[in-house]
Amino acid sequence: MKTHWTVCLLILFTVLLRNVWADDLVTMGVTALREKDPTLIGTGIVMGQAEAELTTNPPAFEINPATVDESLSLFDWISTNGTFDCFPNADGVESSHADDVAQYLFGVSPGIAHLDNYEADYFYQYDVVDLMSVTDQVVNQSFAFIYAP
């Protein structure tokens, strides 16, 4: 009897998770985009992900490639400390929020060619404010201002 309830709960949990994922795709606009053009899935695109720091000492803004099941060579980590192509590195440390956002990003955009993981303050101050061009074709800005910039 216990096994029966465990299986029922597992099925219910799986169905609920699928519904949550489906709702997120609608909310993010992925469903509408794919209805208009199913080929727009991110294949071959150079992308960026600007992340606010969860902690400042050390700065926690980095995606861990192993957590999102992607190759280390796919990433660069960028902040005022420099640009790094290895993980872990002296730029910062892993951020659970950055990992979560990246899982969504890779989930809706399989085949990304490269991902630049920016520390958000650096990205805003040195790229946005200074109107610097970036090589990224799409940048997911995973941060919000809590004060006027």
N, C-alpha and C positions, 0 to 999 in steps of 0.2 A: 504494500500500500504506500509506503514511504517513497519508493522508487517512482510510482505513478505520479505522486504530487510533485516530485522533483522534475520529472519530465514535463509536466504541465506548466510548472513555473518557468522552466527553461524556454519552452515554446512561447509563452506569454511575453517573457522578457525580450526574446528575439523579435517578435512582432512589434512590440513597443519601440525598440531601438530602430527598426526599419522605418516606422512611421515618423520618429523624431528626425532621422536623416532625411526622409522625403520632405518634411516640413522645412528643414533648413535649406534644402535645394530650392524650394519655392521662394523662401524669404530672401535668399541670396540672389535670386534672379536666374539661376542656372537653368531651371526648367524652361522658362520663357526663352532664354537664349538658345538652348538646344532645339526648341521647337522651330525657331526661325532658321537656324543653321546648325545641324548636328555635327558638322566638321569642326566647329570652334571648341576644341577641347584642350588647347594649350600645348599641343605637340610641337616641339622645336622652338618654343618661345623662351626668351631670356627674361626672368622675372626677378622682382625684388620683394622683400618683406621687411618693413620697418617696424621694429618692436620697441616698446617702452621698457625700461628696466624694471624688473620686479624688485631687485635690490641694487644698491649703488656700490657697495664694497664687499665683494667684487660685483661689477655690473652684470646682472643676469638678464640677457636679452637674446641669447643664442639658441638656435635650433640644433639639436643633436641629431645628426644624420641617421644614427642607428635607431633612434626612437621612431622616426618616420620611415624607416626601412628604405633609405636612399643612399646612393654612393657618396662617399666623402668628397670625391672629385667634382661633384655637382655644385658645391657650395663655396662661397667666400663670405667671411664675417668682417664687417666694416664699422669702425667707430673712430673717435679721435685718437685711439691707441694705434691705429693703422689698419691695414687690410691683411687678413690671414686666410690661408687656404688649407689649414689643418685644424683638427678638433681632437682634444681640447687645445686651447691656445691662450695667449696672453691678452687677448682682446676683451674677454669676459667669460661668463660661465653659462651653463644651460638654463633655459627658462621653460618651465612647464607650460606656460601660456604660449610661448613661441612654438613649442612642440605641438600643442593642440591646434593652433592656427595653421601650422604647416601641414598637419594631417588632413585638414579640410582642403587646403590648397592643392596638395598632391592628389586628394580624392576626386576633386572636380577637374583637375588639369593634369592628367597622366602624360608623361613624356616631356616634362619641362626640360629644356636644354641646360639651363643654369639658374641658380638662385642666389642672389646677393642678399645676405641677412644683415640689415643695417640696424644700428642702435638709433632709436627714433630721434633723440635730440640732435645727434650728428646729422642725420638725414634732413631734418627740418632746417637746422641752422646753416649747413654748408651746401646743401643741394637745392632745397626749396627757396629759402630766403635769398640766396645768392644766384638764383635762376640758373644753376649749373645743369648741363645736360647729363643724363645718365644713360648707360647702355641698356638698361632694362626696358623692355617693351611694355611691361605691366608691373606696377608696384602696388602691393597690398599694404596699406597703411594701417597697421594694427595698433593704433594708439589714439587717444583723444586728449585734448588740452583741458586742464582743469582751471586754467587761467588764460587770459588773453595773451597770445604770443607777442 
